[in-house]
Amino acid sequence: MARIEIVDVGDETRFGLMPPCADPSFDHRTCDYWEDADRGSKASRPGWLRSGSGSSDGSRSTADASGNPFAPAPRATNPFAPPSRPSTNPFASASSGPARNPFLDDLADDPDDNPLAPKRPARPAIAADAPRKLQLLGRGLGIFGTYAKVLLVDDEPAGYCQFGPLSAYPRALRLRELYPRLPVTPLPAVITCIATTPDARRHGHALRLVEAVCADLTGRGFSAVEAYPEVHAAEDVTPAARPEFWIRAGFQLAVDDERYPVVRREL
């Protein structure tokens, strides 16, 4: 019998387990469609999968201005500006450097050097040179936790799910604005993507993964979760799934819209 394991994506090793999309024109490993409501894309961007791609999005120009021949020249000194005047504050320190405030001296000390101060536990964080998508998934790692899970079958990646608080996905916020009747308090968590590999289809792995995410969100204090399926997309292509899938997963149709339906599950 196959051994099934569901793991959180919280480091580069787990990020490397994320399976590619069935449709090669999309890639949830480089997708920022939900995180960037204005310019987000589902397109495959291989550059985002390399370490060191976290400082830029890999698809837009990030050229340094010093190498741009069209960049404006540095601002020159203004010959008409009045000369700078020395300070006339009689209470200012005569020594160079910033004035000393005796009441702030204690705040300048590193609390870690104080043996009497409680030690703050180190929060998990994603390295600054990690792949861009991993940085997006790890934005709330120290507070909320992971934003993604991978399902393994006999140690082989078979499914992927992206989720998180509504505030992490501006496009979901914008979509909800279309339907004022949706509950606004408490705000739900959202599942933006659910996908399985072609070989893993029709085995219930996606339903099992959604159930694990819902249990996780319940433990984090959420009382509801929403998803935004694609009605007319091919069943084996869309990472948002179709409404019928979510109904089987225990969701109900909260907004029956031909283009942008909303499904919701109370936790």
N, C-alpha and C positions, 0 to 999 in steps of 0.2 A: 504494500500500500504506500502511496506517495506521502512523503513527509512535507507538510506545509508550515511555513514560518512567515510571519509578518514583522518587518523591521522598520524602524524610523530612519529617515534620511537626515542625518545630523552631522556628517563629516564626508570627506572625499571618498573614503572607502565605500560607504553606503550609497553615495551619489553615483559611483561607478556601477552600481547594481541596477540603476534605472534602465529598463528596456526601451529600445527605440519605438517610435510609433509605427503602426502597420502601414500608414500612408507616408511614403518618404518625403512628401512635400511639407509635412509638419514634423515638429519635434518638441515634445514636452520637456526635453532636457535643455532646450534653449528658448522656450516660449516665455514671453513676458506680456502676453495678451491681456491677462487679467490684472497684472500688476501695474500696467501703464495704459490708462484708459484712452489716452490721446494717440500714442504712437506704438503701442504694443503690437507684437507680431507672433504668429504661430509658426513662422517659417523656420526651416532648418538652418542653423548657423554654426557650423562645426568649430569655428574659432572660440565659441563660448564654452566648449567642452575641455579646453586646455587650462591648466593652472596658469595664473598670471593674467587671465582675461577678466578678472573681477573689477578692474579699475575703469573699464569702459564697456559699452554694450556690444562691441564687436560688429556693429552694423552701421554706425554713424561715425562721421569724421571726428577724430580726436587729435588732429594735428596740432603741434605746439605752435603758438603764434610766432615764435622766433624764426620758424622755418617757412612762414607764410609771407610771400612777397606782397600780398595785398593787405597785410595787417597794418594798422595805424602805427606811426612812429611813436616812440615814447614821448611823453609830454615834456617839453623843454621848460627851463626856468623862465619865469615871467619877469622881464626886465623892468616892468612898471609896478611890480609889487613893492610895497614899502619894506625897508629892511627890518629884519626881526629884532625885537627889542628884548633886552634882558628882563627877567622877572623883577618886579618891584615889590614882591611879597616879603615884608620884613621877617615873617615867621618861617620862611622857607629855609631848608637846611643848606648850609654853605658847601657841604660836600657834594661830590658828583653822585649821580644815581638818584633813584626815587626816594622821596621823603619817607622816613621810618615812622610807622604807626605802632606805638607800643601795645595797643589793644588787639592787634592782629597777629602778634608774634606767635601765639599758640596755634593759630589756624594754619600757619605756614609749615608746621611740622607734619611729616607724613604719618598718618594714623597707624600705619603698619609698624612704625618704629616705636610706638607707645605700647609698652608691655601691659598696661592696664586697660587699653581700649579693646573692645571686642573685635575679633577678626571677621572681616566680611568674606563669606564664601565666594570663591571665584565662579563667575557665571560662564557657562559654555558660550563659545563664540566661534564664528567662522573666520578663517585666516583672510587677511586683506588681499592676498594673491590667489584666492580660490576661484574656481570657475564662476562666472557671472550668475548663472542660474542657482548655483548652490548658495551664493550670497543672498539671493532673493528668498530662497527657502529658509535661510537661517536668520532672517531679520528679527524674528521674535524668539529666538532660541533661548535666551536667558530669562524670558518672562512667560511667554505662552508655551513654548516648546516647539517641536518640529512642525513643519507645514506639509510634510509628505511621508508616505509609507510605500514600501515595496513588498509585494508578496512573492515568496520563493517557493518553488516546488522542487524538492530534492536539491536544494541549494542553487537552482537555476531561476533567474528572474522571470516571473510570469505575469505580474500585474503591477500597476502603479496608481496611486491616488494622491491628488493635491487638495488641500483643504486649509482651513484656518479661520481666524476672526474676519468678520466682514470688513473691518477697517484695513486689512492687508490687501484687499482687492478692489481698487477704485472702479474698475469696470462693473463689478457686481453692484457697487453702490449706485452707479449711474443707471444701471438697468432697473434697479428697484425704484428709482425715482419715477419710472413710467407708471407705476402702480401704487398710488397713495393708499390703497386699501390694505396693502400688506402690513402686518404688525410691525411697529417700530420700537416697541419696548416689550420685553427685552430684545435687543438685536440678535439675530441668529448667527451661528457659524455658517460657513458655506463650503460646499465641495465643488471645486471648479473642474476637476479632471478625474476621469476613471477610465482606465484602459488595460487591456490584457493583450499578450502576444498572440499571434495567429494560432500557434500550436496549443495555447492554453484556453482557447475559447470553448464554450459549451460545457464547462466543467464546474460552473458556479463560483469560480475564483473571484470575479468582480463583486458578486453579492457578498461573499465572505469578507472581502476587503472593505467594502462600505460598512458592513456591520462592525468591523473592528474600529473603523474611524468614528462611527457614531458612539460606540462604547467609550472611546478615548475622549471625545468631546463632552460626553456626559460627566466623566470624571473631572474635566476641567471647568465644570460649572455651567455649561451651556444648556439651555432648555429647548432649543430648536435648531434645526439645520436645514438649509435650503440648497437647491441645485438648479441649474439653468440649462435644460436639455435642448437639443437641436431636433426639431420635428422632422425635417425632410432630409437629413443627412443619412448616408449609408450606415447601417448598423455597425459594421466592422471598421469604420473609419473614424467617426467622431469621438473625441475624447470626452465630450460632455454627455454621451449616451442619449438615448431617446426616452420620451416620457414613459413608455411601457416598462423599461428597465427599472426606473425609479419606483414605479408603482409596485413592482415585484419586491423591491428593497424596503417596502414599508412606508414610502412617501405618499403624499396625497397631492393632487393637482390643485395648487393654490391660485394660479392664474392660468386660465385656458386661452392662450394666445397662439395664433397661427405661426408667428415668427419667434417670439420670445416668451415661451411659457415658463412658469416657475413652479417647482415642486417643493414641498415642505414636509418635514417629519418632526413631530414633537418628541423630545427626548425625555 
